[in-house]
Amino acid sequence: MVADSELSAAEVAKLENHAGRPEVKQALAEGFGASVRYSATLRTDMMYVAAPFARGGMVRLALPLSELEQAKTA
């Protein structure tokens, strides 16, 4: 991982490699990946999406399902 919108560069350097995550593997195989699952780190259900970006890069986005539910009812 190169960057995270909520972590410092030092914190990012300590993170495990996310290449094995379902959405990343799917994005590499199919051009786009998505997964809904529980995050033990954040202790909540999350939606993850990933897509290849630029020269061998990957963009991976995550959003708590509770935020999606709130947006759906707004």
Rosetta constraint file for C-alpha pairs under 8 A:
AtomPair CA 1 CA 12 HARMONIC 6.89 0.50
AtomPair CA 1 CA 13 HARMONIC 7.70 0.50
AtomPair CA 1 CA 15 HARMONIC 7.63 0.50
AtomPair CA 1 CA 17 HARMONIC 6.47 0.50
AtomPair CA 1 CA 18 HARMONIC 7.03 0.50
AtomPair CA 2 CA 12 HARMONIC 7.06 0.50
AtomPair CA 2 CA 13 HARMONIC 7.93 0.50
AtomPair CA 3 CA 7 HARMONIC 7.64 0.50
AtomPair CA 3 CA 9 HARMONIC 6.78 0.50
AtomPair CA 3 CA 12 HARMONIC 6.38 0.50
AtomPair CA 4 CA 8 HARMONIC 7.45 0.50
AtomPair CA 4 CA 12 HARMONIC 6.77 0.50
AtomPair CA 7 CA 11 HARMONIC 5.78 0.50
AtomPair CA 7 CA 12 HARMONIC 6.20 0.50
AtomPair CA 8 CA 12 HARMONIC 6.23 0.50
AtomPair CA 9 CA 13 HARMONIC 6.23 0.50
AtomPair CA 10 CA 14 HARMONIC 6.85 0.50
AtomPair CA 11 CA 15 HARMONIC 6.88 0.50
AtomPair CA 18 CA 24 HARMONIC 7.45 0.50
AtomPair CA 19 CA 24 HARMONIC 5.93 0.50
AtomPair CA 19 CA 25 HARMONIC 6.73 0.50
AtomPair CA 20 CA 24 HARMONIC 6.72 0.50
AtomPair CA 20 CA 25 HARMONIC 6.18 0.50
AtomPair CA 21 CA 25 HARMONIC 6.24 0.50
AtomPair CA 22 CA 26 HARMONIC 6.08 0.50
AtomPair CA 22 CA 33 HARMONIC 7.50 0.50
AtomPair CA 22 CA 34 HARMONIC 7.55 0.50
AtomPair CA 22 CA 35 HARMONIC 6.56 0.50
AtomPair CA 23 CA 27 HARMONIC 6.02 0.50
AtomPair CA 23 CA 32 HARMONIC 7.66 0.50
AtomPair CA 23 CA 33 HARMONIC 4.25 0.50
AtomPair CA 23 CA 34 HARMONIC 4.71 0.50
AtomPair CA 23 CA 35 HARMONIC 5.49 0.50
AtomPair CA 23 CA 48 HARMONIC 6.68 0.50
AtomPair CA 23 CA 49 HARMONIC 5.97 0.50
AtomPair CA 23 CA 50 HARMONIC 5.69 0.50
AtomPair CA 24 CA 28 HARMONIC 6.22 0.50
AtomPair CA 24 CA 33 HARMONIC 6.14 0.50
AtomPair CA 24 CA 49 HARMONIC 7.88 0.50
AtomPair CA 24 CA 50 HARMONIC 5.62 0.50
AtomPair CA 24 CA 51 HARMONIC 7.33 0.50
AtomPair CA 24 CA 58 HARMONIC 7.77 0.50
AtomPair CA 24 CA 60 HARMONIC 7.44 0.50
AtomPair CA 25 CA 29 HARMONIC 6.33 0.50
AtomPair CA 25 CA 33 HARMONIC 7.35 0.50
AtomPair CA 26 CA 30 HARMONIC 5.75 0.50
AtomPair CA 26 CA 31 HARMONIC 7.32 0.50
AtomPair CA 26 CA 32 HARMONIC 6.41 0.50
AtomPair CA 26 CA 33 HARMONIC 4.70 0.50
AtomPair CA 26 CA 34 HARMONIC 7.52 0.50
AtomPair CA 27 CA 31 HARMONIC 4.54 0.50
AtomPair CA 27 CA 32 HARMONIC 3.95 0.50
AtomPair CA 27 CA 33 HARMONIC 4.27 0.50
AtomPair CA 27 CA 34 HARMONIC 7.95 0.50
AtomPair CA 27 CA 50 HARMONIC 5.88 0.50
AtomPair CA 27 CA 51 HARMONIC 5.25 0.50
AtomPair CA 27 CA 52 HARMONIC 6.52 0.50
AtomPair CA 28 CA 32 HARMONIC 7.29 0.50
AtomPair CA 28 CA 33 HARMONIC 7.95 0.50
AtomPair CA 28 CA 51 HARMONIC 7.56 0.50
AtomPair CA 28 CA 52 HARMONIC 6.78 0.50
AtomPair CA 31 CA 51 HARMONIC 6.02 0.50
AtomPair CA 31 CA 52 HARMONIC 6.42 0.50
AtomPair CA 32 CA 49 HARMONIC 7.50 0.50
AtomPair CA 32 CA 50 HARMONIC 5.89 0.50
AtomPair CA 32 CA 51 HARMONIC 4.72 0.50
AtomPair CA 32 CA 52 HARMONIC 7.28 0.50
AtomPair CA 33 CA 49 HARMONIC 5.54 0.50
AtomPair CA 33 CA 50 HARMONIC 5.08 0.50
AtomPair CA 33 CA 51 HARMONIC 6.41 0.50
AtomPair CA 34 CA 47 HARMONIC 7.31 0.50
AtomPair CA 34 CA 48 HARMONIC 5.53 0.50
AtomPair CA 34 CA 49 HARMONIC 4.29 0.50
AtomPair CA 34 CA 50 HARMONIC 6.40 0.50
AtomPair CA 35 CA 47 HARMONIC 5.84 0.50
AtomPair CA 35 CA 48 HARMONIC 5.18 0.50
AtomPair CA 35 CA 49 HARMONIC 6.51 0.50
AtomPair CA 36 CA 45 HARMONIC 7.10 0.50
AtomPair CA 36 CA 46 HARMONIC 5.67 0.50
AtomPair CA 36 CA 47 HARMONIC 4.42 0.50
AtomPair CA 36 CA 48 HARMONIC 6.22 0.50
AtomPair CA 37 CA 45 HARMONIC 5.49 0.50
AtomPair CA 37 CA 46 HARMONIC 5.57 0.50
AtomPair CA 37 CA 47 HARMONIC 6.66 0.50
AtomPair CA 38 CA 43 HARMONIC 6.98 0.50
AtomPair CA 38 CA 44 HARMONIC 5.59 0.50
AtomPair CA 38 CA 45 HARMONIC 4.12 0.50
AtomPair CA 38 CA 46 HARMONIC 5.92 0.50
AtomPair CA 39 CA 43 HARMONIC 5.37 0.50
AtomPair CA 39 CA 44 HARMONIC 5.50 0.50
AtomPair CA 39 CA 45 HARMONIC 5.94 0.50
AtomPair CA 39 CA 46 HARMONIC 6.42 0.50
AtomPair CA 40 CA 44 HARMONIC 7.13 0.50
AtomPair CA 44 CA 64 HARMONIC 6.82 0.50
AtomPair CA 44 CA 65 HARMONIC 7.91 0.50
AtomPair CA 45 CA 64 HARMONIC 6.00 0.50
AtomPair CA 45 CA 65 HARMONIC 5.72 0.50
AtomPair CA 45 CA 66 HARMONIC 7.76 0.50
AtomPair CA 46 CA 62 HARMONIC 6.54 0.50
AtomPair CA 46 CA 63 HARMONIC 5.59 0.50
AtomPair CA 46 CA 64 HARMONIC 4.33 0.50
AtomPair CA 46 CA 65 HARMONIC 5.14 0.50
AtomPair CA 47 CA 62 HARMONIC 5.61 0.50
AtomPair CA 47 CA 63 HARMONIC 5.38 0.50
AtomPair CA 47 CA 64 HARMONIC 6.23 0.50
AtomPair CA 47 CA 65 HARMONIC 6.13 0.50
AtomPair CA 48 CA 60 HARMONIC 6.94 0.50
AtomPair CA 48 CA 61 HARMONIC 5.61 0.50
AtomPair CA 48 CA 62 HARMONIC 4.44 0.50
AtomPair CA 48 CA 63 HARMONIC 6.66 0.50
AtomPair CA 49 CA 60 HARMONIC 5.64 0.50
AtomPair CA 49 CA 61 HARMONIC 5.31 0.50
AtomPair CA 49 CA 62 HARMONIC 6.58 0.50
AtomPair CA 50 CA 58 HARMONIC 6.82 0.50
AtomPair CA 50 CA 59 HARMONIC 5.47 0.50
AtomPair CA 50 CA 60 HARMONIC 4.20 0.50
AtomPair CA 50 CA 61 HARMONIC 6.32 0.50
AtomPair CA 51 CA 58 HARMONIC 5.73 0.50
AtomPair CA 51 CA 59 HARMONIC 5.45 0.50
AtomPair CA 51 CA 60 HARMONIC 6.67 0.50
AtomPair CA 52 CA 56 HARMONIC 6.90 0.50
AtomPair CA 52 CA 57 HARMONIC 5.83 0.50
AtomPair CA 52 CA 58 HARMONIC 4.37 0.50
AtomPair CA 52 CA 59 HARMONIC 6.24 0.50
AtomPair CA 53 CA 57 HARMONIC 4.79 0.50
AtomPair CA 53 CA 58 HARMONIC 4.88 0.50
AtomPair CA 53 CA 59 HARMONIC 6.05 0.50
AtomPair CA 54 CA 58 HARMONIC 7.73 0.50
AtomPair CA 63 CA 67 HARMONIC 7.02 0.50
AtomPair CA 63 CA 68 HARMONIC 7.57 0.50
AtomPair CA 64 CA 68 HARMONIC 6.93 0.50
AtomPair CA 65 CA 69 HARMONIC 6.22 0.50
AtomPair CA 66 CA 70 HARMONIC 6.22 0.50
AtomPair CA 67 CA 71 HARMONIC 6.20 0.50
AtomPair CA 68 CA 72 HARMONIC 6.15 0.50
AtomPair CA 69 CA 73 HARMONIC 6.46 0.50
AtomPair CA 70 CA 74 HARMONIC 6.20 0.50
